[in-house]
Amino acid sequence: PQSIKKKPVSNVSLLTEKVKIKLCTVLCKKRSCSRKNVCPGNHIGFFVQSGAANVVPPKICVNNKALGTVLNNADAGINIVVVNGDRHHETGFCRIQTDPDADVCVAEVEPLIEFLKNIEMGSVVLMAVFDEGSKKLNEEARTLISDLGSSVIHSLGYRDNWVFVGGKGTTGKSNFEKHMKSDDSKNKYENWPEMVEMEGCIPKYV
């Protein structure tokens, strides 16, 4: 399947410039892919980190190599990396932006549905939200992600932070998933919750 072409994410947001500068100063220094986990030979090591507000993009690493962000193609919405054995490819799913003058990517849900349906059986799928990843998800898209092993996708809400690692053809629910609800009374970054991250080992083929 073809990647969805997107426009660069703008830092124009409800965050104040002071908060943006502090956030990136702190978090941009923590974005190394080098992890301590040593995985068995038939496994891949991963590190997945959601975005922080709409300032710091998400990070998806496989075997200590950054995928997506190294090519500057992480974008608003759900960012996805698919690994099949020793091969990988990347894509992104961008939310619909209601403000036509905003400089962010625009995409419908249909390309995401098509992409999910075409993932090879046995593939490992890694996902991370940046800014907002739920707005255009319909029931079909959520069900396809649930079939990859997600327990959270049906309750993923507006500006929630979420990271997930699952697989096509897996049975049961994945142990690799973290979710932080957006709550204006508790959010760490004004209108966005704290970022979430996780790391671990998963078989090359699920």
N, C-alpha and C positions, 0 to 999 in steps of 0.2 A: 504493500500500500504506500501511497505517496504521503510525505509529510505535509502538514497544513502550513501554508506560508502565512507569516504573521508580521505585523509591524512591531518595531521596538517598543518596549514598555516605557511609558512616560513616568517620571517621578512626581508629576502633578497629582496631588492627593490632598486629603484632609489633614495629613500629618504636617506639623510645622517644620520649617527648615531646621530648627535647632534639634528637634527630635530625630529627623532624618540623619543629620550629621553624626549625632551620638550613636544611633543605631548601627549605622554602617561602620563607624570607627571601631565599635566593639565586635560586631559579628563578622565583618569581612576578614578579620584576622584569624577566625576560627574555621576557615573553610578548606582546610587540608583534607585530602582523601586518605592520608596515611593512617591506617587503623592498626590496633594491636591484635585483632583477631587473626589466628592462623587456622585456615579451613582445610579439611581433608581434600585430597586430590580430585575427588569427583564432585566437589562443591565449589560454589563461587562465594567470595566474601563481598558484602555490600555495606554501604553507608548511604542512608537516605535522609535528607533534611528538607523540611518545608521552607517556603519563603518566609521572610519577616516583613509584615505589612506589605506594601508594594514597592519596597526599596531594595531589599536584599533578595536576589532570586534563589530558588531552591537548588539543591545539589543532589545529584544521584551518582554514586560511585560504585564501580564494579571492579573487584580485584585491585583496589587502590588507584583506579583510573577514573577521572571525572568524565562523565558522559553528559552531553547537552550543554552545560554551562561553559565548558572549554571552547565550544563553538559559538558561544553567545546566542544560543537559540532557546534558552529558557525564557518562558513568557508567562503572561497572566493566564490562569486557568489550571488545568491538570496537565502536568508534564509527565511524559511516559517514556520509559526505556524498556525494550523487549530484548531478552537474552535467550538465545537458543543454542545450547552447547557453548561453543567458543565464538559464536557470531552474535552481534547485537545490532539493533537499529533504533532510532529515536524518532519521536514525534512530539507534538504538543497539542493540547486542546484549549482553545481560547474561549473565554466567555463572551457573550454578546454585551457590548457596551451601550447603555441607553443614551449616553450623551454623544451625539454625532460629531461634536467638535473635539472630543477627547482623543489623545494620541495613543490609543491602545489597539491591540489586535481584535479582529472580529471574526467569528466563525459560528456556524450552526452546529447542531449536535449530530447531524447525519454523517459527516466524515468520521467522527469519533466512533459511532456505531459500526460503520463499515470497517474501520481499522480494527476494532475489538473482535469482530466476527472473523477477520482474516488472520488473526494471530495463530501461528502453528501450534498444534497440540504438543504439550510437553515444555513449552516455553515458559521462562520466568518473566514476570511482568512487574516492573517497579514504577510507582507513581508518587508524585509529590505536588501539592497545591502551592500556587503562588498568587497572592492577592485574593482571588475569588474563583472558586472552581465548581460551584453548584448551580448557578443561576439557570443554565440552559439544559441541565441534565433532565431528561425525561425518564419515564419508568423503564423503557427498554434499555437505555444506556446504563441506568443504575443496576438493572438485573444482570446485564452482561458483566459488569464489574463485580457484582456479588458472586457470580459463577466462577470468578477467578479466585474466590476465597475471602472476599471482604465481608466483614460483619457490620461495618459502619456506613457503607455507601448509601443505604436507604435513608439514613438520618443526617447525612451531610448537609449542612445548612449554609446560609449566606456568610461569607468570609470566615468560615471555619478553617482551621489549619488541619492538614491530614497528610499522612504518609502511609504507604502500603506496599507490601511485597507479596505477591501471590503467583499463581500459575494457571495456564490453560490446560484444562483436563484434570485439575486437582480435585480430590474429594475432601469434603469437610471445609472448615474455615481456617484461614491462615493465622499463625501465631505472630506474624509480623505486621502490626498495624497500630498506629497511634493517631489520636483524634483530640483536638482542642477546640471546644465550642467558642464561638464569638459571643461575648456577653459584654455589653457596654459598661456594666458596673464592675467588671473584673478584667477587661482587656489590658494587656501590658503596653501595647502600642496604640493608644487612643482608640481607633475604630477596628483594630485587629488584635487577635489574641497572641499569646506567646508562640514562638515557633516550636515545632516538634521534630525530633530526630530519632533514628534507631540504626543499629548495625547488627550484623549477624552472618551466619552461613546458611546457604540453601543449596540443595542438589542442582547440578547443571541442568538436569531435566526433571520436571516434577511429574 
